[in-house]
């Protein structure tokens, strides 16, 4: 994305945001609540149009060629979106039908992705019988069903216990490493960005830092990402 801006009336939610997520990148979009992370995701997924700037998904412009752009991304929204009264498999098959996948192919892909998240044996259970962590895993499997190149996850670990959080992080990071998936992981939890991650620090709608975690630490002279984040956001507060 380049120069992405958006306003809600007089309030500027995003101000000339520019960064890229490439194949194999696990990029953490780090910001406090209200930083603009969810607004950014809404623009990328075309829930509404940006006031300014451009968004490309592997060469497909989201305005000029939305079908191509959207077909290359998978999304896990902050709010749960599974149908609780359908089975796990039915939720995935419905998603597959929206992407025009033949049923036989959809069943194969569902089996593959549910196997990756250790939920294949629960595929015929209703979603409401699953724990919160298991439901999140189903949402990730669903988002990957059509084999996208880009995976967007908006605060995917909110409300989950430590084990469930770590499972999701390891799973997505593993897909980046083995399948060259590009992942944008939005969070306010600093510990979800490890030293081998890329990080984009978003604060009050503006990017304050972007790059590998060690570089962001070095630029601020901070011993940890938490200290770097505190320094960046306090400097921004003083500047504004």
ABEGO torsion letter per residue (X at the ends): XBGBBBBBEABBABBGBBBBBBBGBBBBBBBBBGAGAAAAAAAAAGABBBABEBBBBGGBBAAABAAAAAAABBBBBABBABBAABBAAAAAAAAAAAAGBBAAAAAAAAAAAAAAAGAAAAAABBAAABBAAAAAAAAAAAAAAAGBABBBBBGAABGBBAAAAAAAAAAAAAAAAAAGBBBBBBBABAAABBAABBBBBBBGGBBABBEBAAAAAAAAGBABAAAAAAAAAAAAAAAX
